[in-house]
C-alpha cells in the first residue's frame, strides 16, 4: 500500500547515514543519497516502493543494509550490475559510495524502472537503468565482465547463478542479501565471506567468488 515517507532534513539524513555506513562517505555521495531519498518520498505515495516504518527503520533496513556491502567492495572501478533493483537498493547506495563503478540497474517493472531513471537524474549519478528481466541467456546491455553483481530482492535459479559466475570478471564477486537460507553455489563458485547485517540474527550478505 502506498504511503508518505516521513520528511527528513539533510543534516538529519547525513547523521543517519554516517551512523550506518561502515566507512566515511564523501559529501557528494551523501548528497546523491539524499536526492535519491527525496525522489523516493515523491514516488512512494503512488508506487509503494518500500513499506511503512519510522525514518530510523527505513534508513537501517534499506540504506544501512545496502551500505554494509562496502566492507566487501574494494575501490578500483569496473563494471557492476544490480539485479531486481526495485527502489534502488542496494545498487543506488553502492553506486553513490563507489563512483568508480560503472553501475547498471536492472528492473523488470516499468514504473519502478522509471523511478530509478528519475532518481539517477536527480542525484546526477551516471547510472544506466534498464527495464529488463535478467535471465539466461543474459539480456542485451548486461556488462561484459562485471567486477560486482548484487542481488537483494531476487531468488536466482542455479542456472542463472552459474551463468552470472561465468560472465563476471575472474576476480569479481556476486553479493547476495540472504535470510535464513544460505544460497547454494553452483559448480565454479564458492562462498568466500559472509557479513552479518545489524539488527538481525539471520540476515547477512553472502559473497560468492570463482572457485580456485
C-alpha positions in Angstrom: 0.0 0.0 0.0 1.3 3.4 -0.9 2.1 5.9 1.9 4.1 9.0 2.6 7.6 8.6 3.8 8.5 10.9 6.7 10.3 14.2 5.8 13.9 14.3 6.9 16.3 17.3 6.7 19.7 17.0 5.0 21.5 17.3 8.4 19.3 14.5 9.9 19.8 12.4 6.8 23.6 12.8 6.9 23.7 11.9 10.6 21.7 8.7 9.9 23.9 7.7 7.0 27.1 8.4 8.9 26.0 6.1 11.8 25.1 3.3 9.4 28.0 3.3 6.9 31.0 1.1 7.6 33.2 3.8 6.2 33.1 7.6 5.9 31.3 8.8 2.8 32.1 11.8 0.7 29.9 14.9 0.7 28.9 14.2 -2.9 27.9 10.6 -2.0 25.7 11.8 0.8 24.1 14.4 -1.4 23.4 11.8 -4.1 21.8 9.5 -1.5 19.7 12.4 -0.1 18.5 13.2 -3.7 17.5 9.5 -4.0 15.6 9.7 -0.7 13.7 12.8 -1.8 12.8 11.2 -5.1 11.7 8.1 -3.2 9.5 10.2 -1.0 7.9 11.7 -4.1 7.2 8.4 -5.9 6.4 6.2 -2.9 3.0 7.8 -2.3 2.0 6.3 -5.7 4.1 3.2 -6.2 4.7 1.9 -2.6 8.3 1.3 -3.5 9.1 0.5 0.2 6.9 -0.4 3.1 5.9 1.8 6.1 8.2 2.4 9.0 9.9 5.1 11.0 12.7 7.1 9.4 15.2 5.2 11.5 13.8 1.8 10.4 13.8 2.9 6.8 17.4 4.0 6.9 18.7 0.9 8.8 16.8 -1.6 6.6 17.4 -0.1 3.2 20.3 2.4 3.2 22.2 0.7 6.1 21.9 -2.8 4.7 23.0 -1.6 1.3 26.0 0.3 2.6 27.1 -2.7 4.7 28.3 -4.2 1.4 31.1 -1.6 1.2 33.1 -3.8 3.5 33.3 -6.3 0.6 33.8 -3.9 -2.3 37.3 -2.6 -2.8 37.9 0.6 -4.8 39.3 0.3 -8.2 36.4 0.6 -10.6 34.9 -1.7 -13.2 31.5 -2.7 -14.4 28.8 -3.6 -11.9 25.2 -4.9 -12.1 22.4 -4.8 -9.6 19.6 -7.3 -10.3 15.9 -6.5 -9.5 16.8 -3.0 -8.2 13.2 -2.0 -7.2 13.6 1.1 -5.1 17.3 1.2 -5.8 18.6 -1.0 -3.0 21.4 -1.9 -2.9 22.7 -0.7 -6.2 22.0 3.0 -5.7 23.8 3.5 -2.4 26.7 1.4 -3.7 27.0 3.5 -6.8 26.9 6.7 -4.8 29.6 5.4 -2.4 31.8 3.9 -5.2 31.6 6.3 -8.1 34.4 4.4 -9.8 32.0 1.6 -10.5 30.0 1.7 -13.8 26.7 0.5 -12.3 23.8 -0.8 -14.3 20.4 -1.2 -12.5 18.1 -3.9 -13.9 14.4 -3.6 -13.0 11.7 -5.5 -15.0 8.8 -3.5 -13.7 8.3 -0.4 -15.9 7.1 2.0 -13.3 9.9 1.1 -10.9 12.5 1.4 -13.7 11.1 4.9 -14.4 11.6 5.8 -10.8 15.2 4.7 -10.9 15.8 6.8 -14.0 14.3 9.8 -12.3 16.3 9.3 -9.1 19.6 8.9 -11.1 18.9 12.2 -12.9 18.1 14.0 -9.6 21.2 12.6 -7.9 23.4 13.3 -11.0 24.8 9.8 -10.9 26.0 8.2 -14.2 23.8 5.1 -13.7 22.3 3.0 -16.5 18.8 1.8 -15.7 17.4 -1.0 -17.9 13.8 -2.1 -17.9 14.5 -5.7 -18.5 14.4 -9.0 -16.6 17.7 -10.8 -16.1 17.6 -14.4 -17.2 19.8 -16.9 -19.0 20.9 -16.1 -21.7 21.8 -12.7 -20.3 20.0 -9.7 -21.9 21.5 -7.2 -24.2 23.1 -4.4 -22.1 24.4 -6.7 -19.4 28.0 -5.8 -18.6 30.6 -7.9 -20.4 32.9 -8.5 -17.5 31.4 -7.1 -14.2 33.6 -7.0 -11.1 30.5 -6.8 -9.0 26.9 -8.3 -9.2 24.5 -7.5 -6.4 21.2 -9.3 -5.7 18.9 -8.3 -2.8 15.3 -9.0 -3.7 15.5 -11.9 -6.1 15.8 -15.6 -5.8 18.2 -16.8 -8.5 18.0 -20.2 -10.2 21.2 -22.3 -10.1 21.4 -22.0 -13.9 21.3 -18.2 -13.8 23.7 -18.0 -10.9 26.1 -20.2 -12.9 25.7 -18.0 -16.0 26.5 -14.9 -13.9 29.6 -16.6 -12.5 30.9 -17.4 -15.9 30.2 -13.8 -17.1 31.8 -11.9 -14.3 35.5 -10.8 -14.1 37.8 -13.6 -12.9 38.4 -11.5 -9.8 34.8 -10.4 -9.5 32.2 -11.3 -6.9 28.4 -11.8 -6.5 26.9 -10.4 -3.4 23.6 -11.9 -2.2 21.5 -10.4 0.6 20.3 -13.6 2.3 18.0 -14.6 5.1 17.8 -17.9 7.0 18.7 -19.9 3.9 22.2 -19.8 2.6 22.4 -19.8 -1.2 24.0 -23.0 -2.6 26.8 -22.0 -5.0 26.7 -23.8 -8.4 29.8 -25.6 -9.7 32.5 -23.0 -10.3 31.5 -20.6 -7.4 32.2 -20.8 -3.7 31.2 -18.8 -0.6 34.2 -16.5 0.3 32.8 -14.4 3.2 29.6 -13.5 5.0 28.8 -10.1 6.6 26.0 -10.1 9.2 23.5 -7.3 9.0 22.9 -5.1 12.0 19.6 -5.7 13.9 19.1 -9.2 12.6 20.3 -12.7 13.7 19.7 -14.2 10.3 20.1 -11.6 7.5 23.5 -11.3 6.0 25.4 -10.6 2.8 26.9 -13.7 1.2 29.9 -13.2 -1.1 30.4 -15.7 -3.9 33.6 -15.8 -5.9 35.1 -18.1 -8.5 36.4 -21.4 -7.2 40.2 -21.6 -7.1 
